[in-house]
């Protein structure tokens, strides 16, 4: 088990409502909670499917002893109410869109924002900001408490 200062990798795009869970969690951890960890990904500075591998290389070099907790939005058949899932082995950015699995992180935190559909991008674009905000706040507070409460 890695023992360094945790790295939180907040994946998503603030340009698509349903995909903005990660960047909003990054904002909350950095700006509101002043989390004592390394946070990559925020609104205006997104970590997304195009650049996530570059960030993973950077993190591996800069924080080799740190556990990486990847945060991302997801589509789930059980997404009537927003919920959060914690998974070992990280998350798979863009899996809902491309179907390709390419894990990021040691642990994944997924915020379910909507049910899957035949057009996942359209579904993510139609998710309400309120649902995204509530899910993001839940994740940020849970991470903060889990990592920094004595």
Backbone as JSON Lines, residues from 0, in Angstrom:
{"i":0,"aa":"X","n":[0.84,-1.19,0.0],"ca":[0.0,0.0,0.0],"c":[0.88,1.24,0.0]}
{"i":1,"aa":"X","n":[0.59,2.17,-0.9],"ca":[1.34,3.41,-0.99],"c":[1.02,4.28,0.22]}
{"i":2,"aa":"X","n":[2.05,4.95,0.76],"ca":[1.88,5.71,2.0],"c":[2.06,7.21,1.84]}
{"i":3,"aa":"X","n":[2.33,7.69,0.63],"ca":[2.54,9.12,0.43],"c":[1.26,9.93,0.57]}
{"i":4,"aa":"X","n":[1.41,11.24,0.43],"ca":[0.25,12.13,0.47],"c":[-0.68,11.77,-0.69]}
{"i":5,"aa":"X","n":[-1.96,11.61,-0.42],"ca":[-2.88,11.19,-1.48],"c":[-2.94,12.17,-2.65]}
{"i":6,"aa":"X","n":[-3.16,11.61,-3.82],"ca":[-3.41,12.38,-5.03],"c":[-4.86,12.12,-5.42]}
{"i":7,"aa":"X","n":[-5.61,13.19,-5.63],"ca":[-6.99,13.07,-6.08],"c":[-7.01,13.51,-7.55]}
{"i":8,"aa":"X","n":[-7.35,12.59,-8.43],"ca":[-7.4,12.86,-9.87],"c":[-8.87,13.03,-10.25]}
{"i":9,"aa":"X","n":[-9.27,14.27,-10.51],"ca":[-10.68,14.6,-10.76],"c":[-10.92,14.68,-12.26]}
{"i":10,"aa":"X","n":[-11.55,13.64,-12.79],"ca":[-11.69,13.47,-14.23],"c":[-13.05,13.96,-14.71]}
{"i":11,"aa":"X","n":[-13.04,14.66,-15.85],"ca":[-14.3,15.1,-16.44],"c":[-14.15,16.43,-17.14]}
{"i":12,"aa":"X","n":[-15.24,16.89,-17.72],"ca":[-15.27,18.15,-18.44],"c":[-16.36,19.05,-17.86]}
{"i":13,"aa":"X","n":[-15.99,20.28,-17.57],"ca":[-17.0,21.21,-17.06],"c":[-17.89,21.76,-18.18]}
{"i":14,"aa":"X","n":[-17.64,21.32,-19.42],"ca":[-18.46,21.76,-20.54],"c":[-19.69,20.87,-20.76]}
{"i":15,"aa":"X","n":[-19.7,19.71,-20.1],"ca":[-20.82,18.77,-20.21],"c":[-21.34,18.53,-18.8]}
{"i":16,"aa":"X","n":[-22.58,18.9,-18.55],"ca":[-23.12,18.85,-17.18],"c":[-22.87,17.52,-16.5]}
{"i":17,"aa":"X","n":[-23.28,16.43,-17.1],"ca":[-23.16,15.12,-16.45],"c":[-21.75,14.63,-16.3]}
{"i":18,"aa":"X","n":[-20.8,15.23,-17.0],"ca":[-19.4,14.82,-16.91],"c":[-18.6,15.74,-16.0]}
{"i":19,"aa":"X","n":[-19.25,16.68,-15.35],"ca":[-18.51,17.68,-14.58],"c":[-18.37,17.35,-13.09]}
{"i":20,"aa":"X","n":[-18.75,16.15,-12.69],"ca":[-18.59,15.76,-11.28],"c":[-17.13,15.9,-10.84]}
{"i":21,"aa":"X","n":[-16.21,15.33,-11.6],"ca":[-14.79,15.38,-11.23],"c":[-14.26,16.8,-11.05]}
{"i":22,"aa":"X","n":[-14.42,17.66,-12.07],"ca":[-13.93,19.03,-11.91],"c":[-14.55,19.78,-10.74]}
{"i":23,"aa":"X","n":[-15.83,19.56,-10.48],"ca":[-16.47,20.25,-9.35],"c":[-15.91,19.72,-8.03]}
{"i":24,"aa":"X","n":[-15.7,18.41,-7.93],"ca":[-15.07,17.85,-6.73],"c":[-13.69,18.47,-6.54]}
{"i":25,"aa":"X","n":[-12.93,18.61,-7.62],"ca":[-11.61,19.25,-7.53],"c":[-11.71,20.67,-6.99]}
{"i":26,"aa":"X","n":[-12.67,21.44,-7.5],"ca":[-12.87,22.81,-7.01],"c":[-13.19,22.83,-5.52]}
{"i":27,"aa":"X","n":[-14.09,21.97,-5.1],"ca":[-14.51,21.95,-3.69],"c":[-13.33,21.57,-2.8]}
{"i":28,"aa":"X","n":[-12.59,20.54,-3.18],"ca":[-11.45,20.11,-2.35],"c":[-10.39,21.19,-2.25]}
{"i":29,"aa":"X","n":[-10.1,21.87,-3.37],"ca":[-9.04,22.88,-3.38],"c":[-9.48,24.2,-2.78]}
{"i":30,"aa":"X","n":[-10.65,24.67,-3.18],"ca":[-11.04,26.04,-2.85],"c":[-11.89,26.19,-1.6]}
{"i":31,"aa":"X","n":[-12.72,25.21,-1.3],"ca":[-13.59,25.34,-0.13],"c":[-13.08,24.57,1.08]}
{"i":32,"aa":"X","n":[-12.5,23.4,0.84],"ca":[-12.07,22.57,1.97],"c":[-10.57,22.66,2.23]}
{"i":33,"aa":"X","n":[-9.83,23.28,1.33],"ca":[-8.37,23.39,1.46],"c":[-7.74,22.05,1.83]}
{"i":34,"aa":"X","n":[-8.1,21.02,1.08],"ca":[-7.61,19.66,1.35],"c":[-6.09,19.61,1.28]}
{"i":35,"aa":"X","n":[-5.5,18.92,2.23],"ca":[-4.05,18.78,2.31],"c":[-3.6,17.57,1.49]}
{"i":36,"aa":"X","n":[-3.8,17.68,0.18],"ca":[-3.4,16.62,-0.73],"c":[-3.17,17.25,-2.1]}
{"i":37,"aa":"X","n":[-2.72,16.45,-3.02],"ca":[-2.52,16.93,-4.39],"c":[-3.82,16.68,-5.16]}
{"i":38,"aa":"X","n":[-4.35,17.73,-5.78],"ca":[-5.59,17.62,-6.54],"c":[-5.3,18.03,-7.98]}
{"i":39,"aa":"X","n":[-5.58,17.14,-8.89],"ca":[-5.45,17.42,-10.32],"c":[-6.84,17.36,-10.93]}
{"i":40,"aa":"X","n":[-7.2,18.41,-11.68],"ca":[-8.5,18.48,-12.32],"c":[-9.45,19.4,-11.58]}
{"i":41,"aa":"X","n":[-9.96,20.4,-12.29],"ca":[-10.9,21.37,-11.73],"c":[-11.58,22.06,-12.9]}
{"i":42,"aa":"X","n":[-12.58,22.88,-12.62],"ca":[-13.21,23.59,-13.72],"c":[-12.19,24.54,-14.34]}
{"i":43,"aa":"X","n":[-12.15,24.55,-15.65],"ca":[-11.17,25.35,-16.37],"c":[-9.82,24.68,-16.52]}
{"i":44,"aa":"X","n":[-9.57,23.62,-15.77],"ca":[-8.3,22.88,-15.84],"c":[-8.62,21.38,-15.81]}
{"i":45,"aa":"X","n":[-9.39,20.94,-16.8],"ca":[-9.92,19.59,-16.73],"c":[-8.91,18.5,-17.07]}
{"i":46,"aa":"X","n":[-9.09,17.38,-16.41],"ca":[-8.42,16.13,-16.76],"c":[-9.51,15.32,-17.45]}
{"i":47,"aa":"X","n":[-9.26,14.96,-18.7],"ca":[-10.3,14.28,-19.47],"c":[-9.72,13.11,-20.25]}
{"i":48,"aa":"X","n":[-10.55,12.48,-21.05],"ca":[-10.12,11.31,-21.81],"c":[-8.95,11.59,-22.74]}
{"i":49,"aa":"X","n":[-8.8,12.83,-23.18],"ca":[-7.7,13.17,-24.08],"c":[-6.37,13.33,-23.37]}
{"i":50,"aa":"X","n":[-6.39,13.83,-22.14],"ca":[-5.12,14.14,-21.47],"c":[-4.87,13.32,-20.2]}
{"i":51,"aa":"X","n":[-5.75,12.41,-19.86],"ca":[-5.6,11.67,-18.59],"c":[-4.31,10.87,-18.55]}
{"i":52,"aa":"X","n":[-3.89,10.3,-19.66],"ca":[-2.65,9.51,-19.65],"c":[-1.44,10.4,-19.36]}
{"i":53,"aa":"X","n":[-1.45,11.64,-19.87],"ca":[-0.37,12.58,-19.56],"c":[-0.34,12.9,-18.07]}
{"i":54,"aa":"X","n":[-1.5,13.1,-17.48],"ca":[-1.56,13.37,-16.04],"c":[-1.1,12.16,-15.24]}
{"i":55,"aa":"X","n":[-1.46,10.97,-15.68],"ca":[-1.02,9.76,-14.96],"c":[0.5,9.62,-14.99]}
{"i":56,"aa":"X","n":[1.12,9.94,-16.13],"ca":[2.59,9.91,-16.22],"c":[3.19,10.94,-15.27]}
{"i":57,"aa":"X","n":[2.65,12.15,-15.26],"ca":[3.12,13.2,-14.35],"c":[3.0,12.76,-12.9]}
{"i":58,"aa":"X","n":[1.86,12.21,-12.53],"ca":[1.63,11.78,-11.15],"c":[2.59,10.67,-10.77]}
{"i":59,"aa":"X","n":[2.82,9.74,-11.67],"ca":[3.74,8.63,-11.38],"c":[5.15,9.14,-11.11]}
{"i":60,"aa":"X","n":[5.58,10.17,-11.86],"ca":[6.92,10.75,-11.65],"c":[6.97,11.64,-10.41]}
{"i":61,"aa":"X","n":[5.97,12.5,-10.24],"ca":[5.99,13.49,-9.16],"c":[5.58,12.92,-7.81]}
{"i":62,"aa":"X","n":[4.76,11.87,-7.81],"ca":[4.2,11.32,-6.56],"c":[4.26,9.79,-6.57]}
{"i":63,"aa":"X","n":[5.45,9.21,-6.72],"ca":[5.53,7.75,-6.88],"c":[5.03,6.95,-5.68]}
{"i":64,"aa":"X","n":[5.06,7.52,-4.5],"ca":[4.64,6.8,-3.29],"c":[3.23,7.16,-2.84]}
{"i":65,"aa":"X","n":[2.53,7.94,-3.66],"ca":[1.19,8.41,-3.28],"c":[0.09,7.55,-3.89]}
{"i":66,"aa":"X","n":[-0.92,7.23,-3.08],"ca":[-2.08,6.55,-3.66],"c":[-2.87,7.54,-4.52]}
{"i":67,"aa":"X","n":[-3.38,7.06,-5.64],"ca":[-4.15,7.9,-6.55],"c":[-5.62,7.5,-6.47]}
{"i":68,"aa":"X","n":[-6.43,8.48,-6.08],"ca":[-7.88,8.29,-6.01],"c":[-8.49,9.04,-7.18]}
{"i":69,"aa":"X","n":[-9.06,8.3,-8.12],"ca":[-9.65,8.91,-9.31],"c":[-11.15,9.11,-9.1]}
{"i":70,"aa":"X","n":[-11.62,10.3,-9.42],"ca":[-13.03,10.66,-9.27],"c":[-13.61,10.92,-10.66]}
{"i":71,"aa":"X","n":[-14.76,10.32,-10.95],"ca":[-15.38,10.51,-12.26],"c":[-16.89,10.34,-12.14]}
{"i":72,"aa":"X","n":[-17.6,10.85,-13.11],"ca":[-19.04,10.62,-13.22],"c":[-19.27,9.31,-13.94]}
{"i":73,"aa":"X","n":[-20.43,8.73,-13.74],"ca":[-20.77,7.52,-14.48],"c":[-22.27,7.45,-14.72]}
{"i":74,"aa":"X","n":[-22.63,6.6,-15.65],"ca":[-24.03,6.28,-15.9],"c":[-24.3,4.93,-15.28]}
{"i":75,"aa":"X","n":[-25.43,4.79,-14.6],"ca":[-25.75,3.54,-13.92],"c":[-27.25,3.28,-13.98]}
{"i":76,"aa":"X","n":[-27.61,2.02,-14.14],"ca":[-29.04,1.67,-14.19],"c":[-29.75,2.0,-12.89]}
{"i":77,"aa":"X","n":[-28.98,2.18,-11.81],"ca":[-29.56,2.49,-10.5],"c":[-29.49,3.98,-10.16]}
{"i":78,"aa":"X","n":[-29.41,4.83,-11.17],"ca":[-29.16,6.25,-10.93],"c":[-30.43,7.09,-10.75]}
{"i":79,"aa":"X","n":[-31.52,6.49,-10.29],"ca":[-32.73,7.28,-10.01],"c":[-32.4,8.42,-9.05]}
{"i":80,"aa":"X","n":[-31.7,8.08,-8.0],"ca":[-31.18,9.09,-7.07],"c":[-29.67,9.07,-7.22]}
{"i":81,"aa":"X","n":[-29.03,10.23,-7.16],"ca":[-27.57,10.24,-7.26],"c":[-26.95,9.37,-6.17]}
{"i":82,"aa":"X","n":[-25.97,8.59,-6.53],"ca":[-25.26,7.8,-5.53],"c":[-23.78,7.75,-5.87]}
{"i":83,"aa":"X","n":[-22.99,7.32,-4.91],"ca":[-21.54,7.26,-5.05],"c":[-21.1,5.83,-4.83]}
{"i":84,"aa":"X","n":[-20.17,5.37,-5.67],"ca":[-19.6,4.03,-5.52],"c":[-18.09,4.15,-5.43]}
{"i":85,"aa":"X","n":[-17.49,3.34,-4.57],"ca":[-16.04,3.28,-4.44],"c":[-15.6,1.93,-4.99]}
{"i":86,"aa":"X","n":[-14.63,1.95,-5.91],"ca":[-14.18,0.72,-6.56],"c":[-12.67,0.62,-6.51]}
{"i":87,"aa":"X","n":[-12.16,-0.6,-6.34],"ca":[-10.71,-0.79,-6.39],"c":[-10.27,-0.82,-7.85]}
{"i":88,"aa":"X","n":[-9.05,-0.42,-8.09],"ca":[-8.52,-0.44,-9.45],"c":[-8.79,0.8,-10.27]}
{"i":89,"aa":"X","n":[-9.31,1.83,-9.66],"ca":[-9.52,3.1,-10.35],"c":[-10.79,3.15,-11.18]}
{"i":90,"aa":"X","n":[-10.82,4.1,-12.11],"ca":[-11.97,4.3,-12.98],"c":[-11.52,4.2,-14.43]}
{"i":91,"aa":"X","n":[-12.47,4.1,-15.33],"ca":[-12.19,4.02,-16.77],"c":[-12.77,5.24,-17.48]}
{"i":92,"aa":"X","n":[-11.97,6.32,-17.61],"ca":[-12.48,7.52,-18.27],"c":[-12.94,7.2,-19.69]}
{"i":93,"aa":"X","n":[-14.01,7.81,-20.11],"ca":[-14.59,7.69,-21.45],"c":[-15.23,6.34,-21.72]}
{"i":94,"aa":"X","n":[-15.29,5.45,-20.75],"ca":[-15.87,4.13,-21.01],"c":[-17.33,4.22,-21.47]}
{"i":95,"aa":"X","n":[-18.09,5.13,-20.9],"ca":[-19.5,5.28,-21.3],"c":[-19.61,5.68,-22.77]}
{"i":96,"aa":"X","n":[-18.64,6.44,-23.26],"ca":[-18.69,6.94,-24.63],"c":[-18.06,5.95,-25.61]}
{"i":97,"aa":"X","n":[-16.87,5.43,-25.28],"ca":[-16.12,4.6,-26.22],"c":[-16.23,3.11,-25.95]}
{"i":98,"aa":"X","n":[-16.57,2.74,-24.73],"ca":[-16.59,1.32,-24.36],"c":[-15.21,0.77,-24.06]}
{"i":99,"aa":"X","n":[-14.18,1.59,-24.21],"ca":[-12.8,1.15,-24.0],"c":[-12.43,1.3,-22.53]}
{"i":100,"aa":"X","n":[-11.81,0.27,-21.99],"ca":[-11.37,0.33,-20.59],"c":[-9.89,0.64,-20.54]}
{"i":101,"aa":"X","n":[-9.54,1.68,-19.82],"ca":[-8.16,2.09,-19.62],"c":[-8.09,2.7,-18.23]}
{"i":102,"aa":"X","n":[-7.89,1.88,-17.19],"ca":[-8.04,2.34,-15.81],"c":[-7.1,3.48,-15.41]}
{"i":103,"aa":"X","n":[-7.62,4.36,-14.57],"ca":[-6.84,5.45,-13.99],"c":[-7.05,5.42,-12.48]}
{"i":104,"aa":"X","n":[-5.95,5.41,-11.73],"ca":[-6.02,5.45,-10.27],"c":[-5.92,4.09,-9.61]}
{"i":105,"aa":"X","n":[-5.62,4.13,-8.32],"ca":[-5.57,2.92,-7.49],"c":[-6.95,2.59,-6.96]}
{"i":106,"aa":"X","n":[-7.7,3.64,-6.68],"ca":[-9.07,3.53,-6.18],"c":[-9.92,4.48,-7.01]}
{"i":107,"aa":"X","n":[-11.15,4.1,-7.26],"ca":[-12.05,4.96,-8.01],"c":[-13.24,5.37,-7.18]}
{"i":108,"aa":"X","n":[-13.67,6.59,-7.38],"ca":[-14.9,7.08,-6.77],"c":[-15.78,7.54,-7.92]}
{"i":109,"aa":"X","n":[-16.91,6.87,-8.07],"ca":[-17.82,7.16,-9.19],"c":[-19.1,7.81,-8.69]}
{"i":110,"aa":"X","n":[-19.46,8.91,-9.31],"ca":[-20.73,9.56,-8.99],"c":[-21.73,9.26,-10.1]}
{"i":111,"aa":"X","n":[-22.73,8.44,-9.79],"ca":[-23.74,8.09,-10.79],"c":[-24.71,9.25,-10.97]}
{"i":112,"aa":"X","n":[-24.82,9.72,-12.2],"ca":[-25.64,10.91,-12.46],"c":[-26.87,10.63,-13.31]}
{"i":113,"aa":"X","n":[-26.9,9.49,-13.99],"ca":[-28.05,9.18,-14.84],"c":[-27.98,7.73,-15.3]}
{"i":114,"aa":"X","n":[-29.08,7.27,-15.86],"ca":[-29.14,5.91,-16.4],"c":[-28.46,5.87,-17.78]}
{"i":115,"aa":"X","n":[-27.89,4.72,-18.16],"ca":[-27.29,4.6,-19.49],"c":[-28.35,4.69,-20.59]}
{"i":116,"aa":"X","n":[-27.9,5.03,-21.78],"ca":[-28.8,5.1,-22.93],"c":[-28.03,4.72,-24.19]}
{"i":117,"aa":"X","n":[-28.72,4.73,-25.31],"ca":[-28.06,4.45,-26.59],"c":[-27.13,5.59,-27.0]}
{"i":118,"aa":"X","n":[-27.34,6.77,-26.44],"ca":[-26.5,7.93,-26.76],"c":[-25.97,8.52,-25.45]}
{"i":119,"aa":"X","n":[-24.87,7.94,-24.92],"ca":[-24.38,8.39,-23.61],"c":[-23.97,9.86,-23.57]}
{"i":120,"aa":"X","n":[-23.42,10.37,-24.66],"ca":[-23.02,11.78,-24.66],"c":[-24.24,12.68,-24.51]}
{"i":121,"aa":"X","n":[-25.29,12.39,-25.25],"ca":[-26.53,13.17,-25.15],"c":[-27.1,13.07,-23.73]}
{"i":122,"aa":"X","n":[-27.03,11.88,-23.16],"ca":[-27.52,11.68,-21.79],"c":[-26.73,12.53,-20.81]}
{"i":123,"aa":"X","n":[-25.4,12.51,-20.92],"ca":[-24.57,13.31,-20.02],"c":[-24.84,14.8,-20.18]}
{"i":124,"aa":"X","n":[-25.11,15.22,-21.41],"ca":[-25.39,16.64,-21.65],"c":[-26.72,17.08,-21.05]}
{"i":125,"aa":"X","n":[-27.64,16.14,-20.86],"ca":[-28.98,16.48,-20.36],"c":[-29.12,16.36,-18.85]}
{"i":126,"aa":"X","n":[-28.1,15.93,-18.15],"ca":[-28.17,15.78,-16.69],"c":[-28.33,17.15,-16.04]}
{"i":127,"aa":"X","n":[-29.15,17.23,-15.01],"ca":[-29.37,18.52,-14.34],"c":[-28.15,18.92,-13.52]}
{"i":128,"aa":"X","n":[-27.88,20.23,-13.52],"ca":[-26.76,20.75,-12.74],"c":[-26.97,20.51,-11.25]}
{"i":129,"aa":"X","n":[-28.22,20.54,-10.82],"ca":[-28.53,20.3,-9.42],"c":[-28.08,18.91,-9.0]}
{"i":130,"aa":"X","n":[-28.38,17.91,-9.81],"ca":[-27.98,16.54,-9.51],"c":[-26.45,16.42,-9.47]}
{"i":131,"aa":"X","n":[-25.79,17.07,-10.41],"ca":[-24.32,17.04,-10.47],"c":[-23.73,17.72,-9.23]}
{"i":132,"aa":"X","n":[-24.26,18.87,-8.86],"ca":[-23.77,19.59,-7.69],"c":[-23.92,18.75,-6.42]}
{"i":133,"aa":"X","n":[-25.1,18.16,-6.23],"ca":[-25.33,17.35,-5.03],"c":[-24.39,16.16,-4.98]}
{"i":134,"aa":"X","n":[-24.21,15.49,-6.1],"ca":[-23.31,14.34,-6.16],"c":[-21.87,14.77,-5.87]}
{"i":135,"aa":"X","n":[-21.45,15.88,-6.45],"ca":[-20.09,16.38,-6.27],"c":[-19.8,16.76,-4.82]}
{"i":136,"aa":"X","n":[-20.75,17.43,-4.19],"ca":[-20.58,17.81,-2.78],"c":[-20.47,16.57,-1.91]}
{"i":137,"aa":"X","n":[-21.32,15.58,-2.15],"ca":[-21.25,14.33,-1.38],"c":[-19.87,13.69,-1.49]}
{"i":138,"aa":"X","n":[-19.36,13.62,-2.71],"ca":[-18.05,12.99,-2.93],"c":[-16.95,13.78,-2.25]}
{"i":139,"aa":"X","n":[-16.93,15.09,-2.45],"ca":[-15.86,15.91,-1.88],"c":[-15.84,15.83,-0.36]}
{"i":140,"aa":"X","n":[-16.99,15.92,0.26],"ca":[-17.05,15.86,1.73],"c":[-16.66,14.47,2.22]}
{"i":141,"aa":"X","n":[-17.12,13.43,1.55],"ca":[-16.77,12.07,1.96],"c":[-15.26,11.83,1.83]}
{"i":142,"aa":"X","n":[-14.67,12.28,0.75],"ca":[-13.22,12.12,0.58],"c":[-12.47,12.89,1.67]}
{"i":143,"aa":"X","n":[-12.89,14.12,1.89],"ca":[-12.22,14.94,2.9],"c":[-12.28,14.27,4.27]}
{"i":144,"aa":"X","n":[-13.46,13.83,4.65],"ca":[-13.61,13.17,5.96],"c":[-12.81,11.89,6.04]}
{"i":145,"aa":"X","n":[-12.83,11.09,4.98],"ca":[-12.11,9.82,4.98],"c":[-10.6,10.02,5.06]}
{"i":146,"aa":"X","n":[-10.1,11.05,4.41],"ca":[-8.65,11.25,4.35],"c":[-8.1,12.1,5.48]}
{"i":147,"aa":"X","n":[-8.9,13.02,6.01],"ca":[-8.33,14.0,6.93],"c":[-8.98,14.08,8.3]}
{"i":148,"aa":"X","n":[-9.97,13.27,8.59],"ca":[-10.56,13.27,9.93],"c":[-9.76,12.33,10.82]}
{"i":149,"aa":"X","n":[-9.36,12.83,11.95],"ca":[-8.54,12.01,12.85],"c":[-9.38,11.13,13.74]}
